[in-house]
Amino acid sequence: MKRLLSISVLLLVLLASGASGADVREELRGVKKEIKEKKQLLKKTAKVEQKVSGELLVIDRSLKEKEAQFATLARELQGVERTISKTEKEIGTVKNEVEQKKHEIERRLVSVYKAGEIGNLRVFYSSESFPQMVENLRYMRSVIENDRKLFADYNTKIAELSKLKATLENDATRKERLKVGIEQKKQEIAGEKSKKAAYLVKVRQDKQAHLASLRELQANAGRLQAMVRKLEAMSRKSYTSTNKKTPSKGMPPGLPSVPNTGFGAQRGRLSLPVSGQVVSGFGRHKHPEFNSYTVSNGISIAAPAGADIKAVYEGKVIFANYFKGYGNMVIVDHGGGFFSLYAHASRITKRVGAQVARNESIASVGDVDSPRGDMLYFEIRYQGRPVDPASWFR
């Protein structure tokens, strides 16, 4: 993204400076190279997207399995709940029967207690004949047998009640276990869905970012191509002569010789645009942790917020506004193809068209769109090309 912004700033400077077709053509080659790299990156992204699609299919299958397990657990829980309900009804019925048997036994016990041994003697002596006595004894045995059956039924119902209660407790434990299992499946399903959604969002965001970057690069390439055609049509002779010139000592390869007048005569004589410490230099830098490189077209100077930013040389303000990625930015045209750029300002004190003197305040230090807090990002450009500012300062 920083590269794209640099290209946009370069376009501003190139258009203002009337740069040669050779300069624009070289920049165009750089943009085309970056477009090629971006397309390769998109191919890699497509492979990653394909891989992610496969992983998403696995997640989908896992999700469906968990949902099927969830449905099975839910059905099992419903069955257990029906069993518990049925058992509870059976327990109620058996309890009623136990109570009835209990009352019958209590009545029989009261009756036997009141009769005691006298009851048996009364049965024996009240018999008028031996056959009647035998009949009375048979009746007594029948009563005793009935009492035994009554006690046996009572004990059976008590045992049945205990068994039903044990079944109820087991089913209740199983129900709680199923509830825990269902809750775990719910959480697993929610986690899988969240993972899937996050994965999709990331892949789509990466793809959209690459596509947007590619579109912007292609747009910049189109603008640069148009500038090449326009400049070549205006002066093919000028383009040819410029392309044959030998770079002067200290300038980047491909730059025409710097005139020894005006701004060009100020090498080693300029003052820093703000009092502070240079925290990032010009050129190619390797990341301290990752095996990657970045290129800076200028320098970064850490300075207190609100400190004055001064024009390094006299000139005319050609840009004074917010520029995405650079914050509040000022570009000064010093003539002879030289420009200076000042970015991340908290405020701008000069308008477009204003003439500024050397060391005149044009803005204040800030951190607008700055990656490192309060600082000034500064560039020097000659015919649209970045120049290392280090050799220009005292």
C-alpha positions as CSV (number, residue, x, y, z in Angstrom):
1,M,0.0,0.0,0.0
2,K,2.9,2.4,0.8
3,R,4.3,1.7,-2.7
4,L,0.9,2.6,-4.2
5,L,0.8,5.9,-2.3
6,S,4.4,6.7,-3.4
7,I,3.4,6.1,-7.0
8,S,0.4,8.5,-6.5
9,V,2.7,11.2,-5.0
10,L,5.2,10.6,-7.8
11,L,2.4,11.2,-10.4
12,L,1.7,14.6,-8.7
13,V,5.4,15.6,-8.9
14,L,5.8,14.3,-12.4
15,L,2.8,16.2,-13.7
16,A,4.0,19.4,-12.0
17,S,7.7,19.0,-13.1
18,G,7.1,18.2,-16.7
19,A,9.5,15.2,-16.3
20,S,11.0,13.5,-19.3
21,G,9.5,10.4,-21.0
22,A,12.6,8.4,-19.9
23,D,11.9,9.1,-16.3
24,V,8.2,8.1,-16.6
25,R,9.1,5.1,-18.7
26,E,11.5,3.8,-16.1
27,E,8.8,4.3,-13.4
28,L,6.3,2.6,-15.7
29,R,8.7,-0.4,-15.9
30,G,8.8,-0.5,-12.1
31,V,5.0,-0.4,-11.9
32,K,4.6,-3.1,-14.5
33,K,7.1,-5.3,-12.5
34,E,5.0,-4.7,-9.4
35,I,1.8,-5.6,-11.3
36,K,3.5,-8.9,-12.3
37,E,4.5,-9.6,-8.7
38,K,1.0,-8.7,-7.6
39,K,-0.5,-11.1,-10.1
40,Q,1.9,-13.8,-8.9
41,L,0.7,-13.0,-5.3
42,L,-2.9,-13.4,-6.5
43,K,-2.1,-16.8,-8.0
44,K,-0.7,-17.8,-4.6
45,T,-3.8,-16.4,-2.9
46,A,-5.9,-18.5,-5.3
47,K,-4.0,-21.6,-4.3
48,V,-4.5,-20.7,-0.6
49,E,-8.1,-20.1,-1.3
50,Q,-8.4,-23.5,-2.9
51,K,-6.7,-25.1,0.1
52,V,-9.0,-23.2,2.4
53,S,-12.0,-24.4,0.4
54,G,-10.8,-28.0,1.0
55,E,-10.4,-27.2,4.7
56,L,-13.9,-25.7,4.8
57,L,-15.3,-28.9,3.3
58,V,-13.7,-30.8,6.1
59,I,-15.2,-28.3,8.6
60,D,-18.6,-28.7,6.9
61,R,-18.4,-32.5,7.2
62,S,-17.4,-32.2,10.8
63,L,-20.2,-29.7,11.4
64,K,-22.8,-32.1,9.8
65,E,-21.5,-35.0,11.9
66,K,-21.8,-33.0,15.1
67,E,-25.3,-31.8,14.1
68,A,-26.3,-35.4,13.5
69,Q,-24.8,-36.4,16.9
70,F,-26.7,-33.5,18.4
71,A,-30.0,-34.7,16.9
72,T,-29.4,-38.3,18.1
73,L,-28.6,-37.0,21.6
74,A,-31.8,-34.9,21.5
75,R,-33.9,-37.9,20.5
76,E,-32.3,-40.0,23.2
77,L,-33.0,-37.3,25.7
78,Q,-36.6,-37.2,24.7
79,G,-36.8,-41.0,25.1
80,V,-35.3,-40.8,28.6
81,E,-37.6,-38.0,29.6
82,R,-40.6,-40.2,28.4
83,T,-39.3,-43.1,30.4
84,I,-38.8,-41.0,33.5
85,S,-42.4,-39.6,33.2
86,K,-43.7,-43.2,32.8
87,T,-41.6,-44.4,35.8
88,E,-42.9,-41.5,37.9
89,K,-46.5,-42.5,37.1
90,E,-45.7,-46.2,38.0
91,I,-44.1,-45.1,41.2
92,G,-47.3,-43.1,42.1
93,T,-49.5,-46.2,41.3
94,V,-47.3,-48.5,43.4
95,K,-47.2,-46.0,46.2
96,N,-51.0,-46.0,46.4
97,E,-51.1,-49.8,46.3
98,V,-48.5,-50.0,49.1
99,E,-50.5,-47.5,51.2
100,Q,-53.6,-49.7,50.7
101,K,-51.8,-52.8,51.7
102,K,-50.3,-51.0,54.7
103,H,-53.8,-50.0,55.9
104,E,-55.1,-53.5,55.5
105,I,-52.2,-54.9,57.5
106,E,-52.7,-52.3,60.2
107,R,-56.4,-53.2,60.5
108,R,-55.5,-57.0,60.6
109,L,-52.9,-56.3,63.3
110,V,-55.3,-54.4,65.4
111,S,-57.9,-57.2,65.0
112,V,-55.4,-59.9,65.9
113,Y,-54.1,-57.8,68.9
114,K,-57.7,-57.4,70.2
115,A,-58.6,-61.1,69.8
116,G,-55.3,-62.5,71.1
117,E,-55.3,-66.2,72.2
118,I,-58.9,-65.8,73.5
119,G,-60.0,-65.5,69.9
120,N,-58.6,-68.9,69.1
121,L,-60.1,-70.5,72.2
122,R,-63.5,-68.9,71.4
123,V,-63.4,-70.5,68.0
124,F,-62.7,-73.9,69.6
125,Y,-65.2,-73.8,72.4
126,S,-68.0,-72.1,70.5
127,S,-68.2,-75.1,68.1
128,E,-71.3,-77.1,68.8
129,S,-69.9,-80.2,67.1
130,F,-66.7,-81.6,65.9
131,P,-67.4,-81.0,62.2
132,Q,-68.2,-77.4,63.1
133,M,-64.9,-77.1,65.1
134,V,-63.0,-78.5,62.1
135,E,-64.7,-76.0,59.8
136,N,-63.9,-73.2,62.3
137,L,-60.2,-74.3,62.3
138,R,-60.2,-74.4,58.5
139,Y,-61.6,-70.8,58.5
140,M,-58.8,-69.7,60.9
141,R,-56.2,-71.3,58.7
142,S,-57.7,-69.4,55.7
143,V,-57.5,-66.1,57.6
144,I,-53.9,-66.8,58.6
145,E,-53.0,-67.7,55.0
146,N,-54.7,-64.5,53.7
147,D,-52.6,-62.5,56.2
148,R,-49.5,-64.1,55.0
149,K,-50.4,-63.3,51.4
150,L,-51.2,-59.7,52.4
151,F,-47.7,-59.4,54.0
152,A,-46.1,-61.0,50.9
153,D,-47.9,-58.6,48.5
154,Y,-46.8,-55.7,50.7
155,N,-43.2,-56.8,50.6
156,T,-43.4,-57.3,46.8
157,K,-44.8,-53.8,46.3
158,I,-42.1,-52.3,48.5
159,A,-39.4,-54.2,46.4
160,E,-41.0,-53.0,43.2
161,L,-41.1,-49.4,44.5
162,S,-37.4,-49.6,45.4
163,K,-36.6,-50.9,41.9
164,L,-38.6,-48.2,40.2
165,K,-36.9,-45.6,42.3
166,A,-33.4,-47.0,41.3
167,T,-34.5,-46.9,37.6
168,L,-35.7,-43.3,38.1
169,E,-32.3,-42.3,39.6
170,N,-30.4,-44.0,36.8
171,D,-32.5,-42.3,34.1
172,A,-32.2,-39.0,35.9
173,T,-28.3,-39.4,35.9
174,R,-28.4,-40.4,32.2
175,K,-30.6,-37.4,31.5
176,E,-28.1,-35.0,33.1
177,R,-25.3,-36.7,31.1
178,L,-27.2,-36.3,27.9
179,K,-27.8,-32.6,28.7
180,V,-24.1,-32.1,29.3
181,G,-23.3,-33.9,26.0
182,I,-25.9,-31.8,24.1
183,E,-24.4,-28.6,25.5
184,Q,-20.9,-29.7,24.5
185,K,-22.1,-30.4,21.0
186,K,-23.8,-27.0,20.8
187,Q,-20.5,-25.4,21.8
188,E,-18.6,-27.5,19.3
189,I,-21.0,-26.6,16.5
190,A,-20.9,-22.9,17.4
191,G,-17.0,-23.1,17.4
192,E,-16.9,-24.8,14.0
193,K,-19.3,-22.2,12.5
194,S,-17.3,-19.4,14.0
195,K,-14.1,-20.9,12.7
196,K,-15.6,-21.3,9.2
197,A,-16.9,-17.7,9.2
198,A,-13.6,-16.3,10.3
199,Y,-11.7,-18.3,7.7
200,L,-14.0,-17.2,4.9
201,V,-13.8,-13.5,6.0
202,K,-9.9,-13.6,6.1
203,V,-9.6,-15.3,2.7
204,R,-12.1,-12.9,1.1
205,Q,-10.4,-9.8,2.7
206,D,-7.0,-10.9,1.5
207,K,-8.3,-11.5,-2.0
208,Q,-10.1,-8.2,-2.1
209,A,-7.0,-6.4,-0.8
210,H,-4.9,-7.9,-3.6
211,L,-7.4,-7.2,-6.2
212,A,-7.8,-3.5,-5.1
213,S,-4.0,-3.2,-5.0
214,L,-3.7,-4.7,-8.5
215,R,-6.5,-2.3,-9.8
216,E,-4.7,0.7,-8.4
217,L,-1.4,-0.5,-9.8
218,Q,-3.0,-1.0,-13.3
219,A,-4.6,2.5,-13.1
220,N,-1.2,4.1,-12.2
221,A,0.4,2.1,-15.0
222,G,-2.3,3.4,-17.4
223,R,-1.6,7.0,-16.3
224,L,2.1,6.6,-16.6
225,Q,1.7,5.0,-20.1
226,A,-0.4,8.0,-21.1
227,M,2.3,10.3,-19.8
228,V,5.0,8.4,-21.8
229,R,3.0,8.8,-25.0
230,K,2.3,12.5,-24.3
231,L,5.9,13.3,-23.5
232,E,7.4,11.3,-26.4
233,A,5.0,13.1,-28.8
234,M,6.0,16.5,-27.4
235,S,9.8,15.9,-27.6
236,R,11.3,12.8,-29.0
237,K,14.7,14.6,-29.4
238,S,14.6,15.7,-25.8
239,Y,13.8,12.2,-24.6
240,T,16.7,10.7,-26.7
241,S,19.3,13.2,-25.5
242,T,18.2,12.8,-21.9
243,N,18.4,9.0,-22.1
244,K,22.0,9.2,-23.3
245,K,23.3,11.4,-20.5
246,T,25.7,9.9,-17.9
247,P,24.6,10.1,-14.3
248,S,26.5,12.5,-12.2
249,K,28.5,11.3,-9.1
250,G,26.3,10.7,-6.1
251,M,23.0,10.5,-8.0
252,P,21.0,7.3,-8.6
253,P,21.6,5.5,-12.0
254,G,19.4,6.9,-14.7
255,L,19.1,10.4,-13.3
256,P,20.2,13.3,-15.6
257,S,23.0,15.5,-14.3
258,V,22.0,17.9,-11.6
259,P,22.5,21.6,-12.5
260,N,24.9,23.6,-10.4
261,T,22.5,26.5,-10.0
262,G,19.5,27.3,-7.8
263,F,18.5,24.3,-5.6
264,G,21.0,22.1,-7.4
265,A,23.9,24.2,-5.9
266,Q,22.6,23.6,-2.4
267,R,24.1,20.1,-1.9
268,G,25.6,20.0,1.6
269,R,24.3,23.4,2.5
270,L,20.7,22.8,3.5
271,S,19.3,22.7,7.1
272,L,17.0,19.9,8.3
273,P,13.4,20.9,7.9
274,V,12.8,20.2,11.6
275,S,14.9,19.7,14.7
276,G,14.9,16.1,15.6
277,Q,16.5,12.7,15.1
278,V,16.5,10.8,11.8
279,V,15.0,7.4,12.6
280,S,14.7,6.0,9.1
281,G,17.0,6.6,6.2
282,F,16.7,6.6,2.4
283,G,16.7,3.5,0.3
284,R,16.3,-0.3,0.9
285,H,15.8,-1.6,4.4
286,K,15.7,-5.2,5.7
287,H,13.0,-6.0,8.3
288,P,14.8,-6.9,11.7
289,E,12.5,-9.9,12.2
290,F,11.1,-11.0,8.8
291,N,13.2,-11.8,5.8
292,S,11.7,-9.0,3.7
293,Y,12.7,-5.6,2.4
294,T,11.1,-2.2,2.1
295,V,12.2,0.8,0.1
296,S,11.9,4.4,1.4
297,N,12.0,7.3,-1.0
298,G,12.8,9.7,1.8
299,I,13.8,10.0,5.5
300,S,11.8,10.0,8.7
301,I,12.7,12.5,11.4
302,A,11.3,12.1,15.0
303,A,10.4,15.5,16.4
304,P,8.1,16.9,19.2
305,A,4.4,17.5,18.3
306,G,3.7,21.0,17.1
307,A,7.4,21.8,16.2
308,D,7.8,24.0,13.2
309,I,8.4,22.3,9.8
310,K,10.4,24.6,7.6
311,A,10.9,24.8,3.8
312,V,14.5,23.7,3.1
313,Y,14.7,26.2,0.2
314,E,12.7,28.9,-1.4
315,G,9.9,27.9,-3.8
316,K,6.2,27.7,-4.5
317,V,3.7,25.5,-2.7
318,I,2.0,23.2,-5.3
319,F,0.2,20.8,-2.9
320,A,-1.1,21.5,0.6
321,N,-3.7,19.1,1.8
322,Y,-4.5,15.7,3.3
323,F,-3.1,12.7,1.3
324,K,-4.1,9.2,2.4
325,G,-1.1,7.4,3.9
326,Y,0.9,10.6,4.2
327,G,-1.5,12.6,6.4
328,N,-1.4,16.4,6.0
329,M,1.2,16.9,3.2
330,V,3.0,19.8,1.6
331,I,5.0,19.8,-1.7
332,V,7.2,22.7,-2.6
333,D,8.4,23.3,-6.2
334,H,12.0,24.8,-6.0
335,G,12.4,25.2,-9.7
336,G,14.9,23.5,-12.0
337,G,13.0,20.2,-11.6
338,F,13.5,20.0,-7.8
339,F,10.7,19.4,-5.3
340,S,10.6,18.8,-1.6
341,L,7.8,16.9,0.2
342,Y,6.8,17.1,3.9
343,A,4.2,14.6,5.4
344,H,2.3,13.6,8.6
345,A,1.9,17.2,9.7
346,S,-0.6,18.1,12.4
347,R,-1.6,21.3,10.5
348,I,-0.6,23.2,7.4
349,T,0.1,26.9,7.5
350,K,0.6,27.6,3.7
351,R,-1.8,27.3,0.8
352,V,-1.3,26.2,-2.7
353,G,0.3,28.9,-4.8
354,A,2.1,30.5,-1.8
355,Q,5.7,31.6,-2.3
356,V,7.9,30.5,0.6
357,A,11.4,31.5,1.7
358,R,14.2,29.3,2.8
359,N,13.7,28.1,6.4
360,E,10.2,29.6,6.5
361,S,7.6,27.6,8.5
362,I,5.1,25.8,6.4
363,A,3.5,23.3,8.8
364,S,3.7,21.7,12.3
365,V,4.9,18.2,13.3
366,G,2.1,15.7,14.0
367,D,1.2,12.0,13.7
368,V,-1.5,12.0,11.0
369,D,-1.3,8.6,9.3
370,S,2.1,8.2,10.8
371,P,3.2,4.6,11.7
372,R,5.6,5.8,14.4
373,G,3.9,8.7,16.2
374,D,5.0,12.3,16.0
375,M,7.4,12.7,13.1
376,L,8.1,14.3,9.7
377,Y,8.5,12.2,6.6
378,F,10.7,14.2,4.1
379,E,11.6,13.7,0.4
380,I,13.7,15.5,-2.2
381,R,12.8,14.7,-5.8
382,Y,14.6,15.8,-9.0
383,Q,12.6,15.5,-12.3
384,G,10.1,13.3,-10.4
385,R,12.8,10.9,-9.2
386,P,13.6,10.4,-5.4
387,V,17.1,11.6,-4.3
388,D,18.8,10.6,-1.0
389,P,18.4,13.8,1.1
390,A,21.4,12.9,3.4
391,S,24.1,14.5,1.2
392,W,22.1,17.7,0.9
393,F,22.2,18.7,4.6
394,R,25.0,20.2,6.6
